[in-house]
Amino acid sequence: MNPEITLYNQNQVSGEREICEQLSTILFELLSEAENKIWHRHPVWFLDGNPIVGYSKLKAGIQLMFWSGASFDEEDLKPRTGKFKDASKLYTSVDQINTEDLKRWVEKSKLIQWDYKNIVKRKGVLLRLK
């Protein structure tokens, strides 16, 4: 496990810490081949330099975000508005984490990707990779 991500998790308040620990445990298991690090102050997993999933602390809880999640066709992942293709799930309790849903979303994140890695080079234009 990445020590920076472990430290991030430990710095959360009780309840949110457990959510972060559960999410990171599952993500490390399912994305063992992925690079992972603290990016823009949040844990993020990358495939070939492209961010695919991460989580962050919001006032309302812990947000799990898939960068290409709006293309997953998953009811429980809520897309944001705008030109990006991200979608997220908000957790306020560790009991809300459905491991089967998370496994399915991670599998889709490997198969469905938009090119965030090169978004700056393309001046904000997203192209689908997979």
DSSP file (Angstrom, degrees, kcal/mol; ACC not computed):
  #  RESIDUE AA STRUCTURE BP1 BP2  ACC     N-H-->O    O-->H-N    N-H-->O    O-->H-N    TCO  KAPPA ALPHA  PHI   PSI    X-CA   Y-CA   Z-CA
    1    1 A M              0   0    0      0, 0.0    24,-0.0     0, 0.0    23,-0.0   0.000 360.0 360.0 360.0 142.1    0.0    0.0    0.0
    2    2 A N     >  -     0   0    0      1,-0.2     4,-2.3     2,-0.0     3,-0.3  -0.526 360.0-144.9 -69.1 122.2    1.2    3.5   -0.8
    3    3 A P  H  > S+     0   0    0      0, 0.0     4,-2.2     0, 0.0    -1,-0.2   0.819  98.4  56.0 -61.7 -30.7    2.3    5.2    2.4
    4    4 A E  H  > S+     0   0    0      2,-0.2     4,-2.2     1,-0.2     5,-0.1   0.893 109.4  45.8 -66.8 -38.6    1.1    8.6    1.2
    5    5 A I  H  > S+     0   0    0     -3,-0.3     4,-2.6     2,-0.2    -1,-0.2   0.890 110.7  53.3 -71.1 -38.8   -2.4    7.2    0.7
    6    6 A T  H  X S+     0   0    0     -4,-2.3     4,-2.4     2,-0.2    -2,-0.2   0.923 110.5  47.6 -58.7 -44.2   -2.3    5.5    4.1
    7    7 A L  H  X S+     0   0    0     -4,-2.2     4,-1.6     2,-0.2    -2,-0.2   0.903 109.4  53.2 -64.5 -42.1   -1.4    8.8    5.7
    8    8 A Y  H  < S+     0   0    0     -4,-2.2     3,-0.4     1,-0.2     4,-0.3   0.943 111.2  46.8 -56.0 -48.5   -4.2   10.5    3.8
    9    9 A N  H >< S+     0   0    0     -4,-2.6     3,-1.6     1,-0.2    -2,-0.2   0.915 109.9  52.7 -61.0 -44.2   -6.7    8.0    5.1
   10   10 A Q  H 3< S+     0   0    0     -4,-2.4    -1,-0.2     1,-0.3    -2,-0.2   0.772 101.7  61.5 -64.6 -26.2   -5.4    8.2    8.7
   11   11 A N  T 3< S+     0   0    0     -4,-1.6    -1,-0.3    -3,-0.4    -2,-0.2   0.479  86.3  95.4 -81.3  -1.9   -5.8   12.0    8.6
   12   12 A Q  S <  S-     0   0    0     -3,-1.6     3,-0.1    -4,-0.3     2,-0.1  -0.522  84.2-101.2 -85.3 157.5   -9.6   11.7    8.1
   13   13 A V    >>  -     0   0    0     -2,-0.2     4,-2.6     1,-0.2     3,-0.7  -0.346  54.0 -74.9 -73.3 159.0  -12.0   11.9   10.9
   14   14 A S  T 34 S+     0   0    0      1,-0.2     2,-0.9     2,-0.2    -1,-0.2  -0.210 122.2  25.4 -53.2 142.4  -13.6    8.7   12.3
   15   15 A G  T 3> S+     0   0    0      1,-0.1     4,-1.4    -3,-0.1    -1,-0.2  -0.464 122.4  54.7  94.0 -59.3  -16.2    7.3   10.0
   16   16 A E  H <> S+     0   0    0     -2,-0.9     4,-2.5    -3,-0.7    -2,-0.2   0.842 102.6  58.2 -72.2 -33.4  -14.7    8.9    7.0
   17   17 A R  H  X S+     0   0    0     -4,-2.6     4,-2.8     1,-0.2     5,-0.2   0.924 105.4  49.8 -59.4 -44.8  -11.4    7.3    7.8
   18   18 A E  H  > S+     0   0    0     -5,-0.2     4,-2.3     2,-0.2    -1,-0.2   0.878 109.7  51.0 -64.5 -38.0  -13.1    3.9    7.6
   19   19 A I  H  X S+     0   0    0     -4,-1.4     4,-2.7     2,-0.2    -1,-0.2   0.951 112.6  46.0 -61.9 -49.2  -14.6    4.7    4.2
   20   20 A C  H  X S+     0   0    0     -4,-2.5     4,-2.8     1,-0.2     5,-0.2   0.904 112.8  49.9 -61.5 -43.2  -11.2    5.8    2.8
   21   21 A E  H  X S+     0   0    0     -4,-2.8     4,-2.3     2,-0.2    -1,-0.2   0.911 112.6  46.9 -63.6 -42.1   -9.5    2.7    4.2
   22   22 A Q  H  X S+     0   0    0     -4,-2.3     4,-2.2     2,-0.2     5,-0.2   0.932 113.8  47.6 -65.8 -45.5  -12.1    0.4    2.7
   23   23 A L  H  X S+     0   0    0     -4,-2.7     4,-2.8     1,-0.2     5,-0.2   0.933 113.5  47.2 -61.0 -46.0  -12.0    2.2   -0.7
   24   24 A S  H  X S+     0   0    0     -4,-2.8     4,-2.9     2,-0.2     5,-0.2   0.896 110.1  52.8 -66.1 -38.8   -8.2    2.1   -0.8
   25   25 A T  H  X S+     0   0    0     -4,-2.3     4,-1.8    -5,-0.2    -1,-0.2   0.939 113.9  42.8 -59.9 -47.1   -8.0   -1.6    0.2
   26   26 A I  H  X S+     0   0    0     -4,-2.2     4,-2.7     2,-0.2     5,-0.2   0.923 115.5  48.6 -65.6 -44.9  -10.5   -2.5   -2.6
   27   27 A L  H  X S+     0   0    0     -4,-2.8     4,-2.3     1,-0.2    -2,-0.2   0.895 110.0  51.2 -65.9 -39.9   -8.8   -0.3   -5.2
   28   28 A F  H  < S+     0   0    0     -4,-2.9    -1,-0.2    -5,-0.2    -2,-0.2   0.896 114.1  46.0 -62.2 -38.4   -5.3   -1.5   -4.4
   29   29 A E  H >< S+     0   0    0     -4,-1.8     3,-0.7    -5,-0.2    -2,-0.2   0.932 119.1  38.4 -68.8 -46.8   -6.6   -5.1   -4.8
   30   30 A L  H 3< S+     0   0    0     -4,-2.7    -2,-0.2     1,-0.2    -1,-0.2   0.729 124.4  39.1 -79.6 -22.6   -8.4   -4.5   -8.0
   31   31 A L  T ><  +     0   0    0     -4,-2.3     3,-1.7    -5,-0.2    -1,-0.2  -0.301  66.5 142.0-122.5  47.7   -5.9   -2.1   -9.6
   32   32 A S  T <  S+     0   0    0     -3,-0.7    -1,-0.1     1,-0.3    -2,-0.1   0.774  75.3  52.9 -61.3 -25.6   -2.6   -3.8   -8.5
   33   33 A E  T 3  S+     0   0    0     -3,-0.2    -1,-0.3     2,-0.1     2,-0.2   0.583  92.9  98.0 -84.1 -10.5   -1.1   -2.9  -11.9
   34   34 A A  S <  S-     0   0    0     -3,-1.7     2,-0.3    -6,-0.1    13,-0.2  -0.485  76.5-119.7 -84.4 146.3   -2.0    0.8  -11.6
   35   35 A E  E     -A   46   0A   0     11,-1.7    11,-3.2    -2,-0.2     2,-0.4  -0.617  36.2-170.0 -72.5 141.6    0.2    3.6  -10.5
   36   36 A N  E     +A   45   0A   0     -2,-0.3     2,-0.3     9,-0.2     9,-0.2  -0.998  17.3 137.2-139.0 144.0   -1.3    5.3   -7.4
   37   37 A K  E     -A   44   0A   0      7,-2.1     7,-2.5    -2,-0.4     2,-0.7  -0.974  58.4 -78.4-166.4 171.4   -0.3    8.5   -5.6
   38   38 A I  E     +A   43   0A   0     -2,-0.3     2,-0.4     5,-0.2     3,-0.1  -0.802  52.3 178.6 -83.2 120.5   -1.6   11.6   -4.0
   39   39 A W  E >   -A   42   0A   0      3,-3.2     3,-1.2    -2,-0.7    -2,-0.0  -0.993  68.2  -6.0-131.1 124.1   -2.5   13.9   -6.9
   40   40 A H  T 3  S-     0   0    0     -2,-0.4    -1,-0.2     1,-0.2    -2,-0.0   0.886 133.0 -56.9  53.1  40.0   -4.0   17.4   -6.3
   41   41 A R  T 3  S+     0   0    0      1,-0.2    -1,-0.2    -3,-0.1    -3,-0.1   0.587 121.8  93.4  71.8  16.2   -4.1   16.4   -2.6
   42   42 A H  E <  S-A   39   0A   0     -3,-1.2    -3,-3.2    14,-0.1     2,-0.3  -0.976  83.2 -98.8-136.9 150.0   -6.3   13.3   -3.2
   43   43 A P  E     +A   38   0A   0      0, 0.0    12,-1.6     0, 0.0     2,-0.3  -0.506  48.4 175.0 -67.1 130.1   -5.6    9.5   -3.7
   44   44 A V  E     -AB  37  54A   0     -7,-2.5    -7,-2.1    -2,-0.3     2,-0.4  -0.995  23.4-147.1-140.3 142.9   -5.8    8.7   -7.4
   45   45 A W  E     -AB  36  53A   0      8,-3.1     7,-2.9    -2,-0.3     8,-1.3  -0.911  18.8-164.0-111.0 139.4   -5.1    5.5   -9.5
   46   46 A F  E     -AB  35  51A   0    -11,-3.2   -11,-1.7    -2,-0.4     2,-0.5  -0.934  15.1-157.9-125.8 142.8   -3.7    5.8  -13.0
   47   47 A L  E >  S- B   0  50A   0      3,-2.3     3,-2.1    -2,-0.3   -13,-0.1  -0.991  87.8 -16.6-117.1 121.5   -3.4    3.4  -16.0
   48   48 A D  T 3  S-     0   0    0     -2,-0.5    -1,-0.1     1,-0.3    69,-0.1   0.864 130.1 -53.2  51.6  40.1   -0.7    4.4  -18.5
   49   49 A G  T 3  S+     0   0    0      1,-0.2    -1,-0.3    67,-0.0   -15,-0.0   0.422 113.3 120.0  80.8  -1.7   -0.6    7.9  -16.9
   50   50 A N  E <   -B   47   0A   0     -3,-2.1    -3,-2.3    66,-0.1    -1,-0.2  -0.854  66.1-125.0 -99.4 123.4   -4.3    8.4  -17.3
   51   51 A P  E     +B   46   0A   0      0, 0.0    -5,-0.2     0, 0.0    65,-0.2  -0.462  37.6 164.2 -67.9 133.0   -6.3    9.0  -14.1
   52   52 A I  E     +     0   0A   0     -7,-2.9    15,-1.3     1,-0.4    16,-0.5   0.715  57.3   4.9-119.1 -34.6   -9.1    6.5  -13.8
   53   53 A V  E     +BC  45  66A   0     -8,-1.3    -8,-3.1    13,-0.2    -1,-0.4  -0.998  59.3 147.1-153.4 149.1  -10.4    6.6  -10.2
   54   54 A G  E     -BC  44  65A   0     11,-2.0    11,-3.4    -2,-0.3     2,-0.3  -0.970  27.0-133.2-165.3 174.1   -9.8    8.5   -6.9
   55   55 A Y  E     - C   0  64A   0    -12,-1.6     2,-0.3    -2,-0.3     9,-0.2  -0.975  17.8-177.7-140.0 157.0  -11.5    9.7   -3.8
   56   56 A S  E     - C   0  63A   0      7,-2.0     7,-2.9    -2,-0.3     2,-0.5  -0.978  31.1-101.7-151.5 159.7  -11.7   12.9   -1.9
   57   57 A K  E     + C   0  62A   0     -2,-0.3     2,-0.3     5,-0.2     5,-0.2  -0.737  39.1 174.3 -86.7 125.4  -13.1   14.5    1.2
   58   58 A L  E >   - C   0  61A   0      3,-3.3     3,-0.8    -2,-0.5    -2,-0.0  -0.798  46.6-105.2-118.3 167.2  -16.1   16.8    0.7
   59   59 A K  T 3  S+     0   0    0     -2,-0.3     3,-0.1     1,-0.2    -1,-0.1   0.890 122.2  49.1 -57.6 -38.1  -18.3   18.4    3.3
   60   60 A A  T 3  S-     0   0    0      1,-0.2     2,-0.3    -3,-0.0    -1,-0.2   0.621 126.7 -77.3 -80.3 -13.7  -21.0   15.9    2.7
   61   61 A G  E <  S-C   58   0A   0     -3,-0.8    -3,-3.3    31,-0.0     2,-0.5  -0.995  72.5 -28.4 153.2-154.2  -18.8   12.8    2.9
   62   62 A I  E     -CD  57  91A   0     29,-2.7    29,-2.9    -2,-0.3     2,-0.6  -0.893  53.5-150.9-103.6 124.5  -16.2   10.9    0.8
   63   63 A Q  E     -CD  56  90A   0     -7,-2.9    -7,-2.0    -2,-0.5     2,-0.6  -0.848   3.4-159.1 -99.5 122.5  -16.6   11.2   -2.9
   64   64 A L  E     -CD  55  89A   0     25,-3.0    25,-2.3    -2,-0.6     2,-0.4  -0.896  19.6-168.2 -95.2 123.9  -15.4    8.3   -5.1
   65   65 A M  E     -CD  54  88A   0    -11,-3.4   -11,-2.0    -2,-0.6     2,-0.5  -0.958  19.6-162.6-124.5 131.8  -14.8    9.6   -8.6
   66   66 A F  E >   -CD  53  87A   0     21,-2.8    21,-1.9    -2,-0.4     3,-1.5  -0.954  17.0-146.0-105.9 122.8  -14.3    7.8  -11.9
   67   67 A W  T 3  S+     0   0    0    -15,-1.3    18,-0.3    -2,-0.5     3,-0.2   0.825 102.0  29.3 -60.2 -32.9  -12.8   10.1  -14.5
   68   68 A S  T >  S+     0   0    0    -16,-0.5     3,-1.9    44,-0.2    -1,-0.3   0.176  87.3 118.2-109.3  16.2  -14.6    8.3  -17.3
   69   69 A G  G X   +     0   0    0     -3,-1.5     3,-1.7     1,-0.3     5,-0.4   0.686  59.0  70.9 -62.0 -24.1  -17.6    7.2  -15.2
   70   70 A A  G 3  S+     0   0    0     15,-2.8     3,-0.4    -4,-0.3    -1,-0.3   0.736  98.8  52.6 -65.1 -19.7  -20.3    9.1  -17.1
   71   71 A S  G <  S+     0   0    0     -3,-1.9    -1,-0.3    14,-0.5    -2,-0.2   0.398  87.7  82.6 -93.9   2.0  -19.7    6.6  -19.9
   72   72 A F  S <  S-     0   0    0     -3,-1.7    -1,-0.2    -4,-0.1    -2,-0.1   0.663  89.0-135.5 -80.5 -16.2  -20.2    3.5  -17.7
   73   73 A D        +     0   0    0     -3,-0.4     2,-0.5    -4,-0.3    -3,-0.1   0.955  50.7 150.8  56.5  52.6  -24.0    3.7  -17.9
   74   74 A E    >   -     0   0    0     -5,-0.4     3,-1.1     3,-0.2    -1,-0.2  -0.972  43.1-151.4-120.1 121.4  -24.3    3.1  -14.1
   75   75 A E  T 3  S+     0   0    0     -2,-0.5    -1,-0.1     1,-0.3    -2,-0.1   0.835  95.1  53.5 -60.2 -36.6  -27.3    4.5  -12.3
   76   76 A D  T 3  S+     0   0    0      2,-0.1     2,-0.6    13,-0.0    -1,-0.3   0.588  92.6  80.7 -81.4  -9.4  -25.5    4.9   -8.9
   77   77 A L  S <  S-     0   0    0     -3,-1.1    12,-0.2    -8,-0.1    -3,-0.2  -0.879  74.8-149.4 -96.4 119.9  -22.6    6.9  -10.5
   78   78 A K  E     -E   88   0A   0     10,-3.2    10,-2.0    -2,-0.6     2,-0.1  -0.793   7.7-141.7 -95.9 114.8  -23.8   10.5  -10.8
   79   79 A P  E     -E   87   0A   0      0, 0.0     8,-0.2     0, 0.0     2,-0.2  -0.417  13.8-131.1 -70.7 147.2  -22.2   12.4  -13.7
   80   80 A R        -     0   0    0      6,-1.4     2,-0.2    -2,-0.1   -10,-0.0  -0.557  27.9-104.1 -88.8 163.7  -21.3   16.0  -13.2
   81   81 A T  S    S+     0   0    0     -2,-0.2     2,-0.3     2,-0.0     3,-0.2  -0.529  76.1  54.4 -85.6 156.8  -22.4   18.6  -15.7
   82   82 A G  S    S-     0   0    0     -2,-0.2    -2,-0.0     1,-0.1     0, 0.0  -0.728 101.5 -48.5 118.7-167.8  -20.0   20.1  -18.2
   83   83 A K  S    S+     0   0    0     -2,-0.3    43,-0.2     2,-0.0    -1,-0.1   0.569 102.1  91.4 -85.3  -9.3  -17.6   18.9  -20.8
   84   84 A F        -     0   0    0     -3,-0.2   -16,-0.1     1,-0.1    -4,-0.0  -0.400  70.0-136.8 -87.8 167.1  -15.8   16.3  -18.7
   85   85 A K        +     0   0    0    -18,-0.3   -15,-2.8    -2,-0.1   -14,-0.5   0.070  56.3 128.7-110.9  21.4  -16.8   12.6  -18.5
   86   86 A D        -     0   0    0    -17,-0.2    -6,-1.4   -18,-0.2     2,-0.3  -0.405  30.5-178.8 -81.4 156.1  -16.5   12.0  -14.7
   87   87 A A  E     -DE  66  79A   0    -21,-1.9   -21,-2.8    -8,-0.2     2,-0.3  -0.979   7.4-167.3-148.7 152.9  -19.1   10.5  -12.5
   88   88 A S  E     -DE  65  78A   0    -10,-2.0   -10,-3.2    -2,-0.3     2,-0.4  -0.891  19.6-142.6-143.1 167.9  -19.1    9.9   -8.7
   89   89 A K  E     -D   64   0A   0    -25,-2.3   -25,-3.0    -2,-0.3     2,-0.5  -0.999  20.9-142.9-131.4 133.1  -20.6    8.2   -5.7
   90   90 A L  E     -D   63   0A   0     -2,-0.4     2,-0.4   -27,-0.2   -27,-0.2  -0.847  14.3-164.6-101.8 131.9  -20.8    9.9   -2.3
   91   91 A Y  E     +D   62   0A   0    -29,-2.9   -29,-2.7    -2,-0.5     3,-0.1  -0.946  22.8 168.5-117.0 135.2  -20.4    7.9    0.8
   92   92 A T  S    S+     0   0    0     -2,-0.4     2,-0.3     1,-0.3    -1,-0.1   0.417  76.5  32.1-116.3  -6.5  -21.3    8.9    4.3
   93   93 A S  S >  S-     0   0    0    -31,-0.1     3,-1.6     1,-0.1    -1,-0.3  -0.991  73.0-128.3-149.7 144.1  -20.9    5.5    5.9
   94   94 A V  G >  S+     0   0    0     -2,-0.3     3,-1.5     1,-0.3    -1,-0.1   0.793 107.7  68.2 -62.4 -27.2  -18.6    2.5    5.2
   95   95 A D  G 3  S+     0   0    0      1,-0.3    -1,-0.3    -3,-0.0    -4,-0.0   0.686  88.3  66.2 -66.1 -17.6  -21.7    0.3    5.1
   96   96 A Q  G <  S+     0   0    0     -3,-1.6     2,-0.6     2,-0.1    -1,-0.3   0.624  74.7 104.9 -78.8 -13.0  -22.8    2.1    1.9
   97   97 A I    <   -     0   0    0     -3,-1.5     2,-0.8    -4,-0.3     3,-0.1  -0.592  56.8-161.5 -75.4 116.2  -19.8    0.6    0.0
   98   98 A N     >  -     0   0    0     -2,-0.6     4,-2.5     1,-0.2     5,-0.2  -0.877   2.9-160.5 -98.9 108.3  -21.1   -2.2   -2.2
   99   99 A T  H  > S+     0   0    0     -2,-0.8     4,-2.6     1,-0.2     5,-0.2   0.861  89.0  53.5 -60.5 -38.3  -18.1   -4.2   -3.2
  100  100 A E  H  > S+     0   0    0      2,-0.2     4,-2.2     1,-0.2    -1,-0.2   0.912 109.9  47.6 -65.6 -41.6  -19.7   -5.8   -6.2
  101  101 A D  H  > S+     0   0    0      2,-0.2     4,-2.7     1,-0.2    -2,-0.2   0.941 112.4  49.8 -60.7 -46.5  -20.7   -2.4   -7.6
  102  102 A L  H  X S+     0   0    0     -4,-2.5     4,-2.4     1,-0.2    -2,-0.2   0.899 109.6  50.7 -61.9 -41.9  -17.1   -1.1   -7.0
  103  103 A K  H  X S+     0   0    0     -4,-2.6     4,-2.3     2,-0.2    -1,-0.2   0.924 111.8  48.0 -60.3 -44.7  -15.6   -4.2   -8.7
  104  104 A R  H  X S+     0   0    0     -4,-2.2     4,-2.3     1,-0.2    -2,-0.2   0.914 111.9  49.1 -63.6 -43.1  -17.9   -3.7  -11.8
  105  105 A W  H  X S+     0   0    0     -4,-2.7     4,-2.0     2,-0.2    -1,-0.2   0.895 110.4  50.6 -64.4 -39.9  -17.0    0.0  -11.9
  106  106 A V  H  X S+     0   0    0     -4,-2.4     4,-1.1     2,-0.2    -1,-0.2   0.917 109.4  51.0 -64.9 -42.1  -13.3   -0.7  -11.7
  107  107 A E  H >X S+     0   0    0     -4,-2.3     4,-1.2     1,-0.2     3,-0.6   0.920 111.0  48.5 -60.5 -42.5  -13.6   -3.2  -14.5
  108  108 A K  H 3X S+     0   0    0     -4,-2.3     4,-2.9     1,-0.2    -1,-0.2   0.852 104.5  60.4 -64.9 -33.4  -15.4   -0.6  -16.7
  109  109 A S  H 3< S+     0   0    0     -4,-2.0    -1,-0.2     1,-0.2    -2,-0.2   0.774 104.8  49.5 -66.9 -24.0  -12.7    1.9  -15.8
  110  110 A K  H << S+     0   0    0     -4,-1.1    -1,-0.2    -3,-0.6    -2,-0.2   0.801 119.0  37.5 -79.4 -30.1  -10.2   -0.4  -17.5
  111  111 A L  H  < S+     0   0    0     -4,-1.2     2,-0.6     1,-0.2    -2,-0.2   0.730 116.6  49.7 -94.3 -26.4  -12.3   -0.8  -20.6
  112  112 A I  S  < S+     0   0    0     -4,-2.9     2,-0.4    -5,-0.1    -1,-0.2  -0.944  70.1 158.7-121.2 110.0  -13.8    2.7  -21.0
  113  113 A Q        -     0   0    0     -2,-0.6    16,-3.2    -3,-0.1    17,-1.7  -0.995  28.2-156.6-138.5 137.2  -11.3    5.6  -20.8
  114  114 A W  B     -F  128   0B   0     -2,-0.4     2,-1.7    14,-0.3    14,-0.2  -0.836  39.9-104.9-102.0 148.3  -11.2    9.2  -22.0
  115  115 A D        +     0   0    0     12,-3.2    12,-0.3    -2,-0.3     3,-0.2  -0.520  56.1 150.7 -83.1  82.5   -7.8   10.7  -22.5
  116  116 A Y    >   +     0   0    0     -2,-1.7     3,-1.3   -65,-0.2     4,-0.3   0.738  64.5  73.2 -78.3 -24.0   -7.3   13.0  -19.5
  117  117 A K  T 3  S+     0   0    0      1,-0.3     3,-0.3    -3,-0.2    -1,-0.2   0.868 108.3  31.2 -57.5 -37.8   -3.6   12.5  -19.7
  118  118 A N  T 3> S+     0   0    0     -3,-0.2     4,-1.8     1,-0.2    -1,-0.3   0.114  83.3 113.6-109.7  20.2   -3.3   14.7  -22.8
  119  119 A I  T <4>S+     0   0    0     -3,-1.3     5,-3.1     1,-0.2     6,-0.4   0.844  78.3  50.9 -64.0 -33.9   -6.2   17.1  -22.1
  120  120 A V  T >45S+     0   0    0     -4,-0.3     3,-1.7    -3,-0.3    -1,-0.2   0.927 109.0  50.7 -69.5 -43.8   -3.9   20.1  -21.7
  121  121 A K  T 345S+     0   0    0      1,-0.3    -2,-0.2    -4,-0.2    -1,-0.2   0.845 112.1  48.5 -60.0 -33.4   -2.1   19.4  -25.0
  122  122 A R  T ><5S-     0   0    0     -4,-1.8     3,-1.2     3,-0.2    -1,-0.3   0.233 116.4-116.5 -94.1  14.3   -5.5   19.2  -26.7
  123  123 A K  T < 5S-     0   0    0     -3,-1.7    -3,-0.2     1,-0.3    -2,-0.1   0.892  78.3 -41.1  53.9  47.0   -6.6   22.5  -25.1
  124  124 A G  T 3 <S+     0   0    0     -5,-3.1     2,-0.5     1,-0.3    -1,-0.3   0.435 102.8 133.8  87.3  -0.1   -9.4   20.9  -23.0
  125  125 A V    <   -     0   0    0     -3,-1.2     2,-0.4    -6,-0.4    -1,-0.3  -0.729  43.9-149.2 -87.8 128.1  -10.7   18.5  -25.7
  126  126 A L        -     0   0    0     -2,-0.5     2,-0.4   -43,-0.2   -10,-0.1  -0.819  11.4-169.0 -97.5 133.2  -11.3   15.0  -24.5
  127  127 A L        -     0   0    0     -2,-0.4   -12,-3.2   -12,-0.3     2,-0.4  -0.939  26.8-114.3-117.2 144.7  -10.9   12.0  -26.8
  128  128 A R  B     -F  114   0B   0     -2,-0.4   -14,-0.3   -14,-0.2   -16,-0.0  -0.628  26.9-176.9 -78.8 131.1  -12.0    8.5  -26.1
  129  129 A L              0   0    0    -16,-3.2   -15,-0.2    -2,-0.4    -1,-0.2   0.844 360.0 360.0 -90.8 -43.7   -9.1    6.0  -25.7
  130  130 A K              0   0    0    -17,-1.7   -16,-0.1     0, 0.0    -2,-0.1   0.313 360.0 360.0-134.9 360.0  -11.1    2.8  -25.2
